């Protein structure tokens, strides 16, 4: 949710890193973000769950990758 919210606000996500157990927004705002970004017009709860699970796995892997670390790649892969 935090990545999607910042993406919509135009923030540079290259330097953002999720902090475990940090809470932002409210459940309604979170659901709205998922509905906007899941890519399905009228998703079921199962489709939303799959979308959030996949997004979470991808973002966790991205944060753990040295190739996505802005301190490591600096301007070499900016915006990649």
N, CA, C and O atoms as a Maestro MAE file, in Angstrom:
{
 s_m_m2io_version
 :::
 2.0.0
}

f_m_ct {
 s_m_title
 :::
 protein
 m_atom[320] {
  # First column is atom index #
  i_m_mmod_type
  r_m_x_coord
  r_m_y_coord
  r_m_z_coord
  i_m_residue_number
  s_m_chain_name
  s_m_pdb_residue_name
  s_m_pdb_atom_name
  i_m_atomic_number
  :::
  1 25 0.813 -1.192 0.000 1 A "UNK " " N  " 7
  2 3 0.000 0.000 0.000 1 A "UNK " " CA " 6
  3 2 0.863 1.265 0.000 1 A "UNK " " C  " 6
  4 15 0.574 2.217 -0.725 1 A "UNK " " O  " 8
  5 25 1.911 1.270 0.807 2 A "UNK " " N  " 7
  6 3 2.753 2.462 0.912 2 A "UNK " " CA " 6
  7 2 3.461 2.780 -0.401 2 A "UNK " " C  " 6
  8 15 3.623 3.949 -0.753 2 A "UNK " " O  " 8
  9 25 3.884 1.745 -1.127 3 A "UNK " " N  " 7
  10 3 4.507 1.970 -2.430 3 A "UNK " " CA " 6
  11 2 3.490 2.541 -3.416 3 A "UNK " " C  " 6
  12 15 3.793 3.502 -4.122 3 A "UNK " " O  " 8
  13 25 2.305 1.971 -3.473 4 A "UNK " " N  " 7
  14 3 1.275 2.435 -4.407 4 A "UNK " " CA " 6
  15 2 0.876 3.874 -4.104 4 A "UNK " " C  " 6
  16 15 0.700 4.678 -5.019 4 A "UNK " " O  " 8
  17 25 0.734 4.194 -2.846 5 A "UNK " " N  " 7
  18 3 0.369 5.549 -2.429 5 A "UNK " " CA " 6
  19 2 1.439 6.544 -2.870 5 A "UNK " " C  " 6
  20 15 1.122 7.591 -3.434 5 A "UNK " " O  " 8
  21 25 2.686 6.222 -2.616 6 A "UNK " " N  " 7
  22 3 3.781 7.118 -3.009 6 A "UNK " " CA " 6
  23 2 3.915 7.207 -4.524 6 A "UNK " " C  " 6
  24 15 4.222 8.274 -5.057 6 A "UNK " " O  " 8
  25 25 3.689 6.103 -5.217 7 A "UNK " " N  " 7
  26 3 3.736 6.103 -6.681 7 A "UNK " " CA " 6
  27 2 2.704 7.077 -7.239 7 A "UNK " " C  " 6
  28 15 3.018 7.866 -8.130 7 A "UNK " " O  " 8
  29 25 1.483 7.032 -6.727 8 A "UNK " " N  " 7
  30 3 0.425 7.937 -7.182 8 A "UNK " " CA " 6
  31 2 0.741 9.394 -6.874 8 A "UNK " " C  " 6
  32 15 0.315 10.291 -7.602 8 A "UNK " " O  " 8
  33 25 1.483 9.633 -5.801 9 A "UNK " " N  " 7
  34 3 1.825 11.003 -5.407 9 A "UNK " " CA " 6
  35 2 3.075 11.505 -6.125 9 A "UNK " " C  " 6
  36 15 3.477 12.653 -5.934 9 A "UNK " " O  " 8
  37 25 3.700 10.651 -6.957 10 A "UNK " " N  " 7
  38 3 4.858 11.067 -7.743 10 A "UNK " " CA " 6
  39 2 6.183 11.040 -7.011 10 A "UNK " " C  " 6
  40 15 7.151 11.652 -7.461 10 A "UNK " " O  " 8
  41 25 6.241 10.345 -5.893 11 A "UNK " " N  " 7
  42 3 7.495 10.250 -5.136 11 A "UNK " " CA " 6
  43 2 8.517 9.387 -5.877 11 A "UNK " " C  " 6
  44 15 8.153 8.532 -6.684 11 A "UNK " " O  " 8
  45 25 9.781 9.620 -5.597 12 A "UNK " " N  " 7
  46 3 10.853 8.786 -6.126 12 A "UNK " " CA " 6
  47 2 10.926 7.516 -5.281 12 A "UNK " " C  " 6
  48 15 11.338 7.559 -4.122 12 A "UNK " " O  " 8
  49 25 10.528 6.398 -5.860 13 A "UNK " " N  " 7
  50 3 10.498 5.142 -5.108 13 A "UNK " " CA " 6
  51 2 11.872 4.481 -5.007 13 A "UNK " " C  " 6
  52 15 12.030 3.490 -4.294 13 A "UNK " " O  " 8
  53 25 12.861 5.019 -5.713 14 A "UNK " " N  " 7
  54 3 14.204 4.439 -5.661 14 A "UNK " " CA " 6
  55 2 14.798 4.515 -4.258 14 A "UNK " " C  " 6
  56 15 15.623 3.683 -3.883 14 A "UNK " " O  " 8
  57 25 14.383 5.502 -3.495 15 A "UNK " " N  " 7
  58 3 14.973 5.691 -2.167 15 A "UNK " " CA " 6
  59 2 14.042 5.265 -1.037 15 A "UNK " " C  " 6
  60 15 14.429 5.316 0.130 15 A "UNK " " O  " 8
  61 25 12.823 4.848 -1.367 16 A "UNK " " N  " 7
  62 3 11.877 4.444 -0.325 16 A "UNK " " CA " 6
  63 2 12.102 2.995 0.059 16 A "UNK " " C  " 6
  64 15 12.336 2.144 -0.800 16 A "UNK " " O  " 8
  65 25 12.031 2.718 1.353 17 A "UNK " " N  " 7
  66 3 12.148 1.350 1.851 17 A "UNK " " CA " 6
  67 2 11.097 1.159 2.945 17 A "UNK " " C  " 6
  68 15 11.011 1.955 3.880 17 A "UNK " " O  " 8
  69 25 10.314 0.114 2.820 18 A "UNK " " N  " 7
  70 3 9.250 -0.167 3.781 18 A "UNK " " CA " 6
  71 2 9.847 -0.493 5.149 18 A "UNK " " C  " 6
  72 15 10.829 -1.228 5.252 18 A "UNK " " O  " 8
  73 25 9.243 0.059 6.184 19 A "UNK " " N  " 7
  74 3 9.630 -0.260 7.558 19 A "UNK " " CA " 6
  75 2 8.581 -1.194 8.140 19 A "UNK " " C  " 6
  76 15 7.397 -0.857 8.169 19 A "UNK " " O  " 8
  77 25 9.001 -2.355 8.601 20 A "UNK " " N  " 7
  78 3 8.075 -3.350 9.142 20 A "UNK " " CA " 6
  79 2 7.215 -2.767 10.251 20 A "UNK " " C  " 6
  80 15 7.699 -2.025 11.105 20 A "UNK " " O  " 8
  81 25 5.964 -3.103 10.228 21 A "UNK " " N  " 7
  82 3 4.970 -2.717 11.229 21 A "UNK " " CA " 6
  83 2 4.628 -1.229 11.211 21 A "UNK " " C  " 6
  84 15 3.951 -0.746 12.119 21 A "UNK " " O  " 8
  85 25 5.081 -0.498 10.199 22 A "UNK " " N  " 7
  86 3 4.684 0.910 10.103 22 A "UNK " " CA " 6
  87 2 3.290 0.975 9.491 22 A "UNK " " C  " 6
  88 15 2.971 0.222 8.572 22 A "UNK " " O  " 8
  89 25 2.476 1.868 10.001 23 A "UNK " " N  " 7
  90 3 1.086 1.975 9.563 23 A "UNK " " CA " 6
  91 2 0.846 3.364 8.982 23 A "UNK " " C  " 6
  92 15 1.198 4.376 9.589 23 A "UNK " " O  " 8
  93 25 0.243 3.396 7.803 24 A "UNK " " N  " 7
  94 3 -0.130 4.659 7.174 24 A "UNK " " CA " 6
  95 2 -1.553 4.525 6.654 24 A "UNK " " C  " 6
  96 15 -1.992 3.433 6.292 24 A "UNK " " O  " 8
  97 25 -2.256 5.623 6.620 25 A "UNK " " N  " 7
  98 3 -3.598 5.627 6.058 25 A "UNK " " CA " 6
  99 2 -4.588 4.822 6.874 25 A "UNK " " C  " 6
  100 15 -4.360 4.515 8.045 25 A "UNK " " O  " 8
  101 25 -5.696 4.486 6.224 26 A "UNK " " N  " 7
  102 3 -6.748 3.713 6.882 26 A "UNK " " CA " 6
  103 2 -7.172 2.576 5.951 26 A "UNK " " C  " 6
  104 15 -6.774 2.566 4.786 26 A "UNK " " O  " 8
  105 25 -7.959 1.629 6.428 27 A "UNK " " N  " 7
  106 3 -8.350 0.486 5.596 27 A "UNK " " CA " 6
  107 2 -9.071 0.874 4.305 27 A "UNK " " C  " 6
  108 15 -8.869 0.233 3.274 27 A "UNK " " O  " 8
  109 25 -9.900 1.904 4.346 28 A "UNK " " N  " 7
  110 3 -10.629 2.324 3.144 28 A "UNK " " CA " 6
  111 2 -9.671 2.857 2.082 28 A "UNK " " C  " 6
  112 15 -9.829 2.563 0.897 28 A "UNK " " O  " 8
  113 25 -8.687 3.632 2.501 29 A "UNK " " N  " 7
  114 3 -7.691 4.180 1.577 29 A "UNK " " CA " 6
  115 2 -6.837 3.049 0.985 29 A "UNK " " C  " 6
  116 15 -6.499 3.069 -0.198 29 A "UNK " " O  " 8
  117 25 -6.506 2.091 1.803 30 A "UNK " " N  " 7
  118 3 -5.726 0.941 1.354 30 A "UNK " " CA " 6
  119 2 -6.502 0.146 0.302 30 A "UNK " " C  " 6
  120 15 -5.954 -0.198 -0.745 30 A "UNK " " O  " 8
  121 25 -7.746 -0.138 0.570 31 A "UNK " " N  " 7
  122 3 -8.581 -0.877 -0.372 31 A "UNK " " CA " 6
  123 2 -8.734 -0.111 -1.679 31 A "UNK " " C  " 6
  124 15 -8.707 -0.709 -2.754 31 A "UNK " " O  " 8
  125 25 -8.893 1.194 -1.598 32 A "UNK " " N  " 7
  126 3 -9.012 2.015 -2.798 32 A "UNK " " CA " 6
  127 2 -7.756 1.911 -3.658 32 A "UNK " " C  " 6
  128 15 -7.858 1.790 -4.879 32 A "UNK " " O  " 8
  129 25 -6.581 1.957 -3.048 33 A "UNK " " N  " 7
  130 3 -5.326 1.826 -3.791 33 A "UNK " " CA " 6
  131 2 -5.235 0.465 -4.484 33 A "UNK " " C  " 6
  132 15 -4.837 0.383 -5.646 33 A "UNK " " O  " 8
  133 25 -5.600 -0.588 -3.777 34 A "UNK " " N  " 7
  134 3 -5.556 -1.925 -4.369 34 A "UNK " " CA " 6
  135 2 -6.521 -2.037 -5.536 34 A "UNK " " C  " 6
  136 15 -6.187 -2.628 -6.562 34 A "UNK " " O  " 8
  137 25 -7.709 -1.477 -5.390 35 A "UNK " " N  " 7
  138 3 -8.688 -1.518 -6.477 35 A "UNK " " CA " 6
  139 2 -8.211 -0.738 -7.696 35 A "UNK " " C  " 6
  140 15 -8.450 -1.153 -8.830 35 A "UNK " " O  " 8
  141 25 -7.545 0.376 -7.473 36 A "UNK " " N  " 7
  142 3 -7.033 1.186 -8.582 36 A "UNK " " CA " 6
  143 2 -5.907 0.493 -9.337 36 A "UNK " " C  " 6
  144 15 -5.784 0.662 -10.550 36 A "UNK " " O  " 8
  145 25 -5.092 -0.275 -8.645 37 A "UNK " " N  " 7
  146 3 -3.874 -0.816 -9.244 37 A "UNK " " CA " 6
  147 2 -3.910 -2.298 -9.584 37 A "UNK " " C  " 6
  148 15 -2.970 -2.799 -10.201 37 A "UNK " " O  " 8
  149 25 -4.940 -3.001 -9.213 38 A "UNK " " N  " 7
  150 3 -4.923 -4.456 -9.426 38 A "UNK " " CA " 6
  151 2 -5.118 -4.835 -10.895 38 A "UNK " " C  " 6
  152 15 -4.769 -5.952 -11.276 38 A "UNK " " O  " 8
  153 25 -5.656 -3.959 -11.722 39 A "UNK " " N  " 7
  154 3 -5.779 -4.242 -13.150 39 A "UNK " " CA " 6
  155 2 -7.044 -4.979 -13.549 39 A "UNK " " C  " 6
  156 15 -7.201 -5.341 -14.715 39 A "UNK " " O  " 8
  157 25 -7.941 -5.206 -12.615 40 A "UNK " " N  " 7
  158 3 -9.204 -5.886 -12.898 40 A "UNK " " CA " 6
  159 2 -10.332 -4.920 -12.547 40 A "UNK " " C  " 6
  160 15 -10.315 -4.301 -11.483 40 A "UNK " " O  " 8
  161 25 -11.310 -4.792 -13.440 41 A "UNK " " N  " 7
  162 3 -12.375 -3.804 -13.252 41 A "UNK " " CA " 6
  163 2 -13.190 -4.057 -11.993 41 A "UNK " " C  " 6
  164 15 -13.415 -3.131 -11.213 41 A "UNK " " O  " 8
  165 25 -13.630 -5.266 -11.781 42 A "UNK " " N  " 7
  166 3 -14.454 -5.593 -10.614 42 A "UNK " " CA " 6
  167 2 -13.886 -6.850 -9.954 42 A "UNK " " C  " 6
  168 15 -14.457 -7.932 -10.089 42 A "UNK " " O  " 8
  169 25 -12.764 -6.712 -9.242 43 A "UNK " " N  " 7
  170 3 -12.085 -7.899 -8.716 43 A "UNK " " CA " 6
  171 2 -12.825 -8.539 -7.545 43 A "UNK " " C  " 6
  172 15 -13.511 -7.869 -6.773 43 A "UNK " " O  " 8
  173 25 -12.665 -9.836 -7.440 44 A "UNK " " N  " 7
  174 3 -13.184 -10.557 -6.273 44 A "UNK " " CA " 6
  175 2 -12.176 -10.390 -5.136 44 A "UNK " " C  " 6
  176 15 -11.064 -9.906 -5.347 44 A "UNK " " O  " 8
  177 25 -12.577 -10.796 -3.934 45 A "UNK " " N  " 7
  178 3 -11.645 -10.734 -2.804 45 A "UNK " " CA " 6
  179 2 -10.439 -11.633 -3.055 45 A "UNK " " C  " 6
  180 15 -9.319 -11.307 -2.661 45 A "UNK " " O  " 8
  181 25 -10.674 -12.760 -3.709 46 A "UNK " " N  " 7
  182 3 -9.579 -13.676 -4.024 46 A "UNK " " CA " 6
  183 2 -8.579 -13.021 -4.977 46 A "UNK " " C  " 6
  184 15 -7.368 -13.162 -4.802 46 A "UNK " " O  " 8
  185 25 -9.079 -12.312 -5.976 47 A "UNK " " N  " 7
  186 3 -8.185 -11.623 -6.924 47 A "UNK " " CA " 6
  187 2 -7.414 -10.507 -6.238 47 A "UNK " " C  " 6
  188 15 -6.235 -10.303 -6.525 47 A "UNK " " O  " 8
  189 25 -8.064 -9.783 -5.339 48 A "UNK " " N  " 7
  190 3 -7.352 -8.747 -4.579 48 A "UNK " " CA " 6
  191 2 -6.287 -9.355 -3.677 48 A "UNK " " C  " 6
  192 15 -5.193 -8.807 -3.541 48 A "UNK " " O  " 8
  193 25 -6.607 -10.479 -3.068 49 A "UNK " " N  " 7
  194 3 -5.642 -11.156 -2.213 49 A "UNK " " CA " 6
  195 2 -4.430 -11.606 -3.026 49 A "UNK " " C  " 6
  196 15 -3.290 -11.432 -2.595 49 A "UNK " " O  " 8
  197 25 -4.678 -12.186 -4.201 50 A "UNK " " N  " 7
  198 3 -3.576 -12.624 -5.058 50 A "UNK " " CA " 6
  199 2 -2.722 -11.449 -5.516 50 A "UNK " " C  " 6
  200 15 -1.495 -11.546 -5.552 50 A "UNK " " O  " 8
  201 25 -3.369 -10.340 -5.865 51 A "UNK " " N  " 7
  202 3 -2.640 -9.146 -6.284 51 A "UNK " " CA " 6
  203 2 -1.741 -8.636 -5.157 51 A "UNK " " C  " 6
  204 15 -0.564 -8.351 -5.377 51 A "UNK " " O  " 8
  205 25 -2.299 -8.524 -3.954 52 A "UNK " " N  " 7
  206 3 -1.511 -8.005 -2.836 52 A "UNK " " CA " 6
  207 2 -0.385 -8.963 -2.452 52 A "UNK " " C  " 6
  208 15 0.710 -8.525 -2.097 52 A "UNK " " O  " 8
  209 25 -0.650 -10.261 -2.521 53 A "UNK " " N  " 7
  210 3 0.397 -11.242 -2.215 53 A "UNK " " CA " 6
  211 2 1.538 -11.122 -3.224 53 A "UNK " " C  " 6
  212 15 2.706 -11.065 -2.837 53 A "UNK " " O  " 8
  213 25 1.200 -11.083 -4.528 54 A "UNK " " N  " 7
  214 3 2.217 -10.982 -5.572 54 A "UNK " " CA " 6
  215 2 3.009 -9.680 -5.437 54 A "UNK " " C  " 6
  216 15 4.238 -9.687 -5.520 54 A "UNK " " O  " 8
  217 25 2.305 -8.564 -5.229 55 A "UNK " " N  " 7
  218 3 2.974 -7.277 -5.073 55 A "UNK " " CA " 6
  219 2 3.922 -7.301 -3.878 55 A "UNK " " C  " 6
  220 15 5.044 -6.804 -3.970 55 A "UNK " " O  " 8
  221 25 3.487 -7.866 -2.773 56 A "UNK " " N  " 7
  222 3 4.309 -7.946 -1.579 56 A "UNK " " CA " 6
  223 2 5.578 -8.762 -1.827 56 A "UNK " " C  " 6
  224 15 6.667 -8.356 -1.420 56 A "UNK " " O  " 8
  225 25 5.442 -9.900 -2.488 57 A "UNK " " N  " 7
  226 3 6.606 -10.744 -2.785 57 A "UNK " " CA " 6
  227 2 7.579 -10.008 -3.698 57 A "UNK " " C  " 6
  228 15 8.787 -10.029 -3.465 57 A "UNK " " O  " 8
  229 25 7.060 -9.361 -4.732 58 A "UNK " " N  " 7
  230 3 7.923 -8.643 -5.672 58 A "UNK " " CA " 6
  231 2 8.656 -7.489 -4.998 58 A "UNK " " C  " 6
  232 15 9.852 -7.292 -5.216 58 A "UNK " " O  " 8
  233 25 7.942 -6.736 -4.187 59 A "UNK " " N  " 7
  234 3 8.578 -5.596 -3.512 59 A "UNK " " CA " 6
  235 2 9.592 -6.040 -2.472 59 A "UNK " " C  " 6
  236 15 10.634 -5.405 -2.311 59 A "UNK " " O  " 8
  237 25 9.299 -7.122 -1.767 60 A "UNK " " N  " 7
  238 3 10.256 -7.655 -0.784 60 A "UNK " " CA " 6
  239 2 11.537 -8.105 -1.496 60 A "UNK " " C  " 6
  240 15 12.642 -7.820 -1.034 60 A "UNK " " O  " 8
  241 25 11.382 -8.804 -2.617 61 A "UNK " " N  " 7
  242 3 12.554 -9.245 -3.388 61 A "UNK " " CA " 6
  243 2 13.330 -8.059 -3.946 61 A "UNK " " C  " 6
  244 15 14.561 -8.068 -3.972 61 A "UNK " " O  " 8
  245 25 12.606 -7.045 -4.390 62 A "UNK " " N  " 7
  246 3 13.252 -5.850 -4.929 62 A "UNK " " CA " 6
  247 2 14.071 -5.147 -3.849 62 A "UNK " " C  " 6
  248 15 15.210 -4.750 -4.093 62 A "UNK " " O  " 8
  249 25 13.503 -4.993 -2.671 63 A "UNK " " N  " 7
  250 3 14.235 -4.338 -1.584 63 A "UNK " " CA " 6
  251 2 15.463 -5.131 -1.162 63 A "UNK " " C  " 6
  252 15 16.450 -4.550 -0.710 63 A "UNK " " O  " 8
  253 25 15.413 -6.455 -1.306 64 A "UNK " " N  " 7
  254 3 16.533 -7.306 -0.909 64 A "UNK " " CA " 6
  255 2 17.616 -7.400 -1.983 64 A "UNK " " C  " 6
  256 15 18.726 -7.853 -1.701 64 A "UNK " " O  " 8
  257 25 17.312 -6.983 -3.197 65 A "UNK " " N  " 7
  258 3 18.259 -7.110 -4.309 65 A "UNK " " CA " 6
  259 2 19.285 -5.984 -4.301 65 A "UNK " " C  " 6
  260 15 18.936 -4.813 -4.150 65 A "UNK " " O  " 8
  261 25 20.527 -6.341 -4.463 66 A "UNK " " N  " 7
  262 3 21.592 -5.337 -4.534 66 A "UNK " " CA " 6
  263 2 21.435 -4.488 -5.798 66 A "UNK " " C  " 6
  264 15 21.875 -3.338 -5.823 66 A "UNK " " O  " 8
  265 25 20.820 -5.034 -6.837 67 A "UNK " " N  " 7
  266 3 20.648 -4.303 -8.090 67 A "UNK " " CA " 6
  267 2 19.563 -3.234 -7.994 67 A "UNK " " C  " 6
  268 15 19.466 -2.375 -8.870 67 A "UNK " " O  " 8
  269 25 18.760 -3.275 -6.956 68 A "UNK " " N  " 7
  270 3 17.726 -2.257 -6.735 68 A "UNK " " CA " 6
  271 2 18.099 -1.311 -5.604 68 A "UNK " " C  " 6
  272 15 17.295 -0.464 -5.213 68 A "UNK " " O  " 8
  273 25 19.289 -1.443 -5.083 69 A "UNK " " N  " 7
  274 3 19.770 -0.594 -4.011 69 A "UNK " " CA " 6
  275 2 20.342 0.683 -4.620 69 A "UNK " " C  " 6
  276 15 21.354 0.637 -5.319 69 A "UNK " " O  " 8
  277 25 19.702 1.813 -4.361 70 A "UNK " " N  " 7
  278 3 20.150 3.073 -4.973 70 A "UNK " " CA " 6
  279 2 21.556 3.470 -4.521 70 A "UNK " " C  " 6
  280 15 22.259 4.165 -5.254 70 A "UNK " " O  " 8
  281 25 21.976 3.044 -3.332 71 A "UNK " " N  " 7
  282 3 23.335 3.340 -2.880 71 A "UNK " " CA " 6
  283 2 24.369 2.578 -3.712 71 A "UNK " " C  " 6
  284 15 25.483 3.061 -3.911 71 A "UNK " " O  " 8
  285 25 24.006 1.403 -4.190 72 A "UNK " " N  " 7
  286 3 24.923 0.566 -4.964 72 A "UNK " " CA " 6
  287 2 24.971 0.988 -6.429 72 A "UNK " " C  " 6
  288 15 26.053 1.173 -6.986 72 A "UNK " " O  " 8
  289 25 23.815 1.140 -7.051 73 A "UNK " " N  " 7
  290 3 23.790 1.432 -8.491 73 A "UNK " " CA " 6
  291 2 23.861 2.916 -8.785 73 A "UNK " " C  " 6
  292 15 24.190 3.309 -9.905 73 A "UNK " " O  " 8
  293 25 23.560 3.743 -7.805 74 A "UNK " " N  " 7
  294 3 23.578 5.208 -7.912 74 A "UNK " " CA " 6
  295 2 22.904 5.655 -9.204 74 A "UNK " " C  " 6
  296 15 21.732 5.343 -9.411 74 A "UNK " " O  " 8
  297 25 23.594 6.364 -10.069 75 A "UNK " " N  " 7
  298 3 22.959 6.874 -11.282 75 A "UNK " " CA " 6
  299 2 23.054 5.927 -12.472 75 A "UNK " " C  " 6
  300 15 22.574 6.257 -13.557 75 A "UNK " " O  " 8
  301 25 23.665 4.758 -12.292 76 A "UNK " " N  " 7
  302 3 23.818 3.819 -13.393 76 A "UNK " " CA " 6
  303 2 22.482 3.319 -13.921 76 A "UNK " " C  " 6
  304 15 22.274 3.268 -15.133 76 A "UNK " " O  " 8
  305 25 21.573 2.947 -13.017 77 A "UNK " " N  " 7
  306 3 20.276 2.416 -13.417 77 A "UNK " " CA " 6
  307 2 19.139 3.274 -12.858 77 A "UNK " " C  " 6
  308 15 18.095 2.735 -12.490 77 A "UNK " " O  " 8
  309 25 19.314 4.573 -12.789 78 A "UNK " " N  " 7
  310 3 18.320 5.464 -12.199 78 A "UNK " " CA " 6
  311 2 16.973 5.310 -12.907 78 A "UNK " " C  " 6
  312 15 16.882 5.390 -14.132 78 A "UNK " " O  " 8
  313 25 15.924 5.085 -12.096 79 A "UNK " " N  " 7
  314 3 14.586 4.938 -12.628 79 A "UNK " " CA " 6
  315 2 14.271 3.571 -13.198 79 A "UNK " " C  " 6
  316 15 13.176 3.362 -13.721 79 A "UNK " " O  " 8
  317 25 15.190 2.647 -13.112 80 A "UNK " " N  " 7
  318 3 14.986 1.312 -13.690 80 A "UNK " " CA " 6
  319 2 13.988 0.519 -12.931 80 A "UNK " " C  " 6
  320 15 13.706 -0.624 -13.290 80 A "UNK " " O  " 8
  :::
 }
 m_bond[319] {
  # First column is bond index #
  i_m_from
  i_m_to
  i_m_order
  :::
  1 1 2 1
  2 2 3 1
  3 3 4 2
  4 3 5 1
  5 5 6 1
  6 6 7 1
  7 7 8 2
  8 7 9 1
  9 9 10 1
  10 10 11 1
  11 11 12 2
  12 11 13 1
  13 13 14 1
  14 14 15 1
  15 15 16 2
  16 15 17 1
  17 17 18 1
  18 18 19 1
  19 19 20 2
  20 19 21 1
  21 21 22 1
  22 22 23 1
  23 23 24 2
  24 23 25 1
  25 25 26 1
  26 26 27 1
  27 27 28 2
  28 27 29 1
  29 29 30 1
  30 30 31 1
  31 31 32 2
  32 31 33 1
  33 33 34 1
  34 34 35 1
  35 35 36 2
  36 35 37 1
  37 37 38 1
  38 38 39 1
  39 39 40 2
  40 39 41 1
  41 41 42 1
  42 42 43 1
  43 43 44 2
  44 43 45 1
  45 45 46 1
  46 46 47 1
  47 47 48 2
  48 47 49 1
  49 49 50 1
  50 50 51 1
  51 51 52 2
  52 51 53 1
  53 53 54 1
  54 54 55 1
  55 55 56 2
  56 55 57 1
  57 57 58 1
  58 58 59 1
  59 59 60 2
  60 59 61 1
  61 61 62 1
  62 62 63 1
  63 63 64 2
  64 63 65 1
  65 65 66 1
  66 66 67 1
  67 67 68 2
  68 67 69 1
  69 69 70 1
  70 70 71 1
  71 71 72 2
  72 71 73 1
  73 73 74 1
  74 74 75 1
  75 75 76 2
  76 75 77 1
  77 77 78 1
  78 78 79 1
  79 79 80 2
  80 79 81 1
  81 81 82 1
  82 82 83 1
  83 83 84 2
  84 83 85 1
  85 85 86 1
  86 86 87 1
  87 87 88 2
  88 87 89 1
  89 89 90 1
  90 90 91 1
  91 91 92 2
  92 91 93 1
  93 93 94 1
  94 94 95 1
  95 95 96 2
  96 95 97 1
  97 97 98 1
  98 98 99 1
  99 99 100 2
  100 99 101 1
  101 101 102 1
  102 102 103 1
  103 103 104 2
  104 103 105 1
  105 105 106 1
  106 106 107 1
  107 107 108 2
  108 107 109 1
  109 109 110 1
  110 110 111 1
  111 111 112 2
  112 111 113 1
  113 113 114 1
  114 114 115 1
  115 115 116 2
  116 115 117 1
  117 117 118 1
  118 118 119 1
  119 119 120 2
  120 119 121 1
  121 121 122 1
  122 122 123 1
  123 123 124 2
  124 123 125 1
  125 125 126 1
  126 126 127 1
  127 127 128 2
  128 127 129 1
  129 129 130 1
  130 130 131 1
  131 131 132 2
  132 131 133 1
  133 133 134 1
  134 134 135 1
  135 135 136 2
  136 135 137 1
  137 137 138 1
  138 138 139 1
  139 139 140 2
  140 139 141 1
  141 141 142 1
  142 142 143 1
  143 143 144 2
  144 143 145 1
  145 145 146 1
  146 146 147 1
  147 147 148 2
  148 147 149 1
  149 149 150 1
  150 150 151 1
  151 151 152 2
  152 151 153 1
  153 153 154 1
  154 154 155 1
  155 155 156 2
  156 155 157 1
  157 157 158 1
  158 158 159 1
  159 159 160 2
  160 159 161 1
  161 161 162 1
  162 162 163 1
  163 163 164 2
  164 163 165 1
  165 165 166 1
  166 166 167 1
  167 167 168 2
  168 167 169 1
  169 169 170 1
  170 170 171 1
  171 171 172 2
  172 171 173 1
  173 173 174 1
  174 174 175 1
  175 175 176 2
  176 175 177 1
  177 177 178 1
  178 178 179 1
  179 179 180 2
  180 179 181 1
  181 181 182 1
  182 182 183 1
  183 183 184 2
  184 183 185 1
  185 185 186 1
  186 186 187 1
  187 187 188 2
  188 187 189 1
  189 189 190 1
  190 190 191 1
  191 191 192 2
  192 191 193 1
  193 193 194 1
  194 194 195 1
  195 195 196 2
  196 195 197 1
  197 197 198 1
  198 198 199 1
  199 199 200 2
  200 199 201 1
  201 201 202 1
  202 202 203 1
  203 203 204 2
  204 203 205 1
  205 205 206 1
  206 206 207 1
  207 207 208 2
  208 207 209 1
  209 209 210 1
  210 210 211 1
  211 211 212 2
  212 211 213 1
  213 213 214 1
  214 214 215 1
  215 215 216 2
  216 215 217 1
  217 217 218 1
  218 218 219 1
  219 219 220 2
  220 219 221 1
  221 221 222 1
  222 222 223 1
  223 223 224 2
  224 223 225 1
  225 225 226 1
  226 226 227 1
  227 227 228 2
  228 227 229 1
  229 229 230 1
  230 230 231 1
  231 231 232 2
  232 231 233 1
  233 233 234 1
  234 234 235 1
  235 235 236 2
  236 235 237 1
  237 237 238 1
  238 238 239 1
  239 239 240 2
  240 239 241 1
  241 241 242 1
  242 242 243 1
  243 243 244 2
  244 243 245 1
  245 245 246 1
  246 246 247 1
  247 247 248 2
  248 247 249 1
  249 249 250 1
  250 250 251 1
  251 251 252 2
  252 251 253 1
  253 253 254 1
  254 254 255 1
  255 255 256 2
  256 255 257 1
  257 257 258 1
  258 258 259 1
  259 259 260 2
  260 259 261 1
  261 261 262 1
  262 262 263 1
  263 263 264 2
  264 263 265 1
  265 265 266 1
  266 266 267 1
  267 267 268 2
  268 267 269 1
  269 269 270 1
  270 270 271 1
  271 271 272 2
  272 271 273 1
  273 273 274 1
  274 274 275 1
  275 275 276 2
  276 275 277 1
  277 277 278 1
  278 278 279 1
  279 279 280 2
  280 279 281 1
  281 281 282 1
  282 282 283 1
  283 283 284 2
  284 283 285 1
  285 285 286 1
  286 286 287 1
  287 287 288 2
  288 287 289 1
  289 289 290 1
  290 290 291 1
  291 291 292 2
  292 291 293 1
  293 293 294 1
  294 294 295 1
  295 295 296 2
  296 295 297 1
  297 297 298 1
  298 298 299 1
  299 299 300 2
  300 299 301 1
  301 301 302 1
  302 302 303 1
  303 303 304 2
  304 303 305 1
  305 305 306 1
  306 306 307 1
  307 307 308 2
  308 307 309 1
  309 309 310 1
  310 310 311 1
  311 311 312 2
  312 311 313 1
  313 313 314 1
  314 314 315 1
  315 315 316 2
  316 315 317 1
  317 317 318 1
  318 318 319 1
  319 319 320 2
  :::
 }
}
